Amino acid sequence: MSEGPRHIVFVSGLSGSGRTTAMAALEDLSFYSVDNLPAQLVPQFLDLCAKATPPIDKVALAIDAREEPFLRRFPEVVRELRTHGGRVDGIFLDCSNDVLLNRYRETRRVHPLSPEGSVEEGIDRERRLLTEVSGMSNFQIDTSVLNVHQLKETVMQLVSGQARGTVVNVISFGFRHGIPQAAELLFDLRFLPNPYFVDELRPLDGRSAVIQQFLDDHGETGEFVERLQNFLNYLIPHYAAEGKTYLTVALGCTGGKHRSVALAERLGQHFRSGDLPTSVNHRDLGRE
């Protein structure tokens, strides 16, 4: 393989995790983007890019799990490209199984790796096939909690070298409604006093100053919040150093109305006061 483009980006990930959006983001950065190029044509294609007039110096290639010969050769191809001195990046798009299943239900698509079986079987097989590709990708993006615009912005910032710090998504939830699949750090708040058992507090939710004061009147709340903030202040810079763009922190109580909502609001305020990009979502508020 002769000297090729100066910057090559491989985009891979689970079907339904946003690969089309990621490739569109790279096109907006003036990458020449090609989807599902057969493995045996990759060296010739990159040579042609280098010899074009003018040379094509930024190329994005999408990797499909259905192209198994390419998956087997992927580590060898990446190592060979990097010996030629160009920049070679790998973007791997991950997503929780529950979110993927919902996306397939909404679009009524069949999974490409399980056209006659279940979507679950296709997802499991694809995860196994992409294990090595994922391990060699220097950018890992979990799209479970991202919309199209957030994913596109994340890809553009990572590849352009202007990535912002880790964005923290804080989710409050009720255990009776199930654990959020996107949660990466989960904290159980059911040890705190429950406003539900105080008649005049029951109709209120955790955004109320009255609920906040009720919790603050119990010393364990303030101590826990301080310890949790210090713990996350320690962790987040390490996640950022590893290139993690989004971190989802879930706070759960019984119903998702009082304790988890109150502490999610407080945690969001804490991070915003430190200029850390933060979103707060009360998943189960209104479901009681």
C-alpha positions in Angstrom: 0.0 0.0 0.0 1.5 3.4 -1.0 1.1 6.5 1.0 -2.6 7.3 1.2 -4.8 10.1 2.6 -3.5 12.2 5.5 -6.6 11.4 7.7 -8.6 8.2 7.6 -11.6 7.6 9.8 -13.2 4.1 10.2 -16.8 4.3 11.4 -18.3 1.1 12.9 -20.9 0.1 15.4 -24.1 -1.7 16.0 -26.8 -1.5 13.4 -29.3 1.2 14.4 -26.7 3.0 16.6 -26.4 6.0 14.3 -23.7 5.2 11.7 -25.5 7.1 8.9 -25.6 10.2 11.1 -21.9 9.8 12.0 -20.9 9.5 8.3 -23.0 12.6 7.5 -21.1 14.5 10.2 -17.8 13.5 8.6 -19.0 14.6 5.2 -19.8 18.0 6.7 -16.1 18.1 7.7 -15.1 17.5 4.1 -14.3 13.8 4.4 -14.9 11.7 1.3 -17.2 9.1 2.7 -17.8 5.6 1.5 -20.1 3.0 3.0 -19.6 -0.7 2.9 -16.5 -0.8 0.6 -15.4 -4.4 0.1 -12.3 -5.3 2.0 -10.2 -6.2 -1.0 -10.8 -2.8 -2.6 -9.8 -0.7 0.4 -6.0 -0.5 -0.4 -6.7 0.3 -4.1 -9.3 2.9 -3.1 -6.9 4.7 -0.8 -4.2 4.6 -3.4 -6.6 6.2 -5.9 -7.5 8.9 -3.4 -3.8 9.8 -3.0 -3.3 9.9 -6.8 -6.4 12.0 -7.5 -6.1 15.6 -8.7 -6.2 17.2 -6.3 -5.5 14.4 -3.8 -8.3 13.3 -1.5 -6.6 13.7 1.9 -9.6 13.0 4.2 -11.5 9.7 3.9 -14.2 8.1 6.0 -15.0 4.4 5.6 -18.0 2.8 7.2 -17.5 -0.8 8.4 -20.5 -3.2 8.3 -20.5 -6.3 10.4 -21.8 -8.1 7.3 -18.4 -7.6 5.7 -16.8 -10.4 7.8 -13.6 -10.6 5.6 -12.9 -7.0 6.4 -13.6 -7.5 10.1 -10.9 -10.2 10.2 -8.4 -8.0 8.3 -9.3 -4.8 10.2 -6.4 -4.9 12.7 -3.9 -5.6 10.0 -5.3 -2.8 7.8 -5.1 -0.2 10.6 -1.6 -1.2 11.6 -0.4 -0.9 8.0 -2.1 2.4 7.5 -0.5 3.9 10.6 3.0 2.9 9.5 2.6 5.4 6.6 2.4 8.3 9.0 -1.2 9.4 8.4 -3.8 9.9 11.1 -6.1 6.9 11.4 -9.0 7.1 13.8 -11.7 4.6 14.7 -15.2 5.6 15.8 -17.3 2.9 17.4 -21.0 3.5 18.0 -22.6 1.6 20.8 -26.1 1.5 22.1 -28.1 -0.3 24.8 -30.1 -3.3 23.6 -33.4 -1.9 24.8 -32.9 1.3 22.8 -31.9 -0.6 19.7 -35.0 -2.8 20.1 -37.2 0.2 20.3 -35.6 1.7 17.2 -36.2 -1.5 15.2 -39.8 -1.6 16.4 -40.4 2.0 15.4 -39.0 1.5 11.9 -40.3 -2.0 11.5 -36.9 -3.1 10.1 -35.4 -6.5 10.3 -31.9 -6.9 11.7 -29.3 -7.3 8.9 -27.6 -10.2 10.7 -30.9 -12.0 11.6 -33.2 -11.4 8.6 -35.3 -14.5 9.5 -34.8 -14.5 13.3 -35.3 -12.1 16.2 -33.7 -8.7 16.4 -32.2 -9.8 19.8 -30.3 -12.6 18.0 -29.0 -10.1 15.4 -27.8 -7.7 18.0 -26.0 -10.4 20.0 -24.3 -11.7 16.9 -23.2 -8.3 15.8 -21.7 -7.5 19.2 -19.6 -10.6 19.0 -18.4 -9.9 15.4 -17.5 -6.3 16.3 -15.6 -7.0 19.5 -12.1 -6.6 18.0 -13.1 -3.5 15.9 -14.5 -1.9 19.1 -11.3 -2.6 21.0 -9.2 -0.9 18.3 -11.4 2.2 18.0 -10.0 5.2 19.8 -13.4 7.0 20.1 -16.3 5.2 21.7 -19.7 6.8 21.6 -22.8 5.5 23.4 -25.8 6.8 21.4 -28.4 5.4 23.8 -29.2 8.9 25.2 -28.2 11.0 22.2 -30.4 12.6 19.6 -29.3 13.0 16.0 -28.0 16.5 16.6 -26.0 15.5 19.7 -24.4 12.6 17.9 -23.5 14.7 14.9 -21.9 17.4 17.1 -20.0 14.8 19.1 -18.5 13.2 16.0 -17.5 16.5 14.6 -15.8 17.7 17.8 -13.9 14.5 18.3 -12.6 14.2 14.8 -11.8 17.9 14.5 -9.8 17.8 17.7 -12.1 20.3 19.4 -13.9 18.0 21.6 -15.5 19.5 24.7 -15.4 17.8 28.1 -17.5 14.9 29.1 -21.2 15.8 29.1 -23.1 14.5 32.1 -26.6 13.2 31.7 -28.4 12.9 35.1 -31.5 10.8 35.2 -33.9 10.4 38.0 -36.1 7.3 38.0 -38.3 5.0 40.1 -37.2 1.4 40.7 -40.8 0.3 40.3 -40.6 1.4 36.7 -37.3 -0.4 36.0 -33.7 0.6 35.8 -32.7 2.9 32.9 -30.7 0.8 30.4 -28.5 3.8 29.5 -27.3 4.2 33.1 -23.5 3.9 33.5 -23.4 4.9 37.2 -26.4 4.1 39.3 -27.1 5.2 42.9 -30.0 3.9 45.0 -31.5 6.6 47.2 -34.1 4.5 49.0 -32.1 4.8 52.2 -33.1 8.5 52.5 -36.3 9.5 54.3 -39.3 9.3 52.0 -41.6 12.4 51.7 -44.3 10.1 50.3 -45.2 9.1 53.8 -45.9 12.7 54.9 -49.4 13.5 53.8 -48.9 17.2 53.0 -45.7 16.4 51.0 -47.0 13.5 49.0 -48.6 15.6 46.2 -45.3 17.6 45.7 -42.3 16.5 43.7 -38.6 16.8 44.2 -38.3 20.1 42.5 -40.3 21.7 45.3 -38.3 23.7 47.9 -40.4 22.1 50.6 -39.2 18.6 49.5 -35.7 19.8 49.3 -35.9 21.2 52.8 -37.5 18.0 54.2 -34.5 16.0 52.9 -32.0 18.6 54.1 -33.5 18.3 57.6 -32.1 14.8 57.7 -28.3 14.9 58.1 -27.6 11.8 55.9 -28.8 13.7 52.8 -26.2 16.4 53.0 -23.5 14.0 53.8 -24.4 11.7 50.9 -24.7 14.6 48.4 -21.2 15.9 49.4 -19.7 12.4 49.1 -21.4 11.8 45.7 -20.3 15.1 44.3 -16.7 14.5 45.4 -16.7 11.0 43.9 -18.0 12.2 40.6 -15.6 15.2 40.6 -12.8 12.6 40.8 -14.2 10.3 38.1 -15.3 12.6 35.4 -11.8 14.0 34.4 -10.6 10.4 34.1 -13.5 9.5 31.8 -12.8 12.6 29.8 -9.1 11.6 29.5 -10.2 8.3 28.0 -12.3 10.2 25.3 -15.7 9.4 26.8 -18.0 12.1 25.6 -21.2 11.3 27.6 -21.6 9.9 31.1 -25.1 8.9 32.3 -25.6 9.0 36.1 -28.9 7.6 37.3 -30.4 8.3 40.7 -33.3 6.1 41.8 -35.9 6.0 44.5 -39.1 4.0 44.8 -41.4 5.9 42.5 -39.2 8.5 40.9 -41.1 11.5 42.2 -39.4 12.8 45.4 -35.9 11.8 46.5 -34.4 11.0 43.1 -35.8 14.1 41.5 -34.6 16.4 44.3 -31.0 15.0 44.2 -30.9 15.0 40.4 -31.7 18.7 40.4 -29.0 19.3 43.0 -26.4 17.3 41.1 -27.2 19.2 37.9 -26.8 22.5 39.6 -23.5 21.4 41.1 -22.1 20.4 37.7 -23.4 23.5 35.9 -21.8 25.7 38.5 -18.5 24.2 37.5 -19.2 24.9 33.8 -19.6 21.2 33.0 -22.2 20.5 30.2 -25.0 18.8 32.0 -28.6 17.7 31.3 -31.2 16.6 33.8 -34.0 14.3 32.9 -36.8 13.1 35.3 -37.8 9.9 33.5 -40.7 8.8 35.7 -42.1 12.1 36.9 -45.8 12.1 36.4 -46.1 8.3 36.2 -47.0 7.8 39.8 
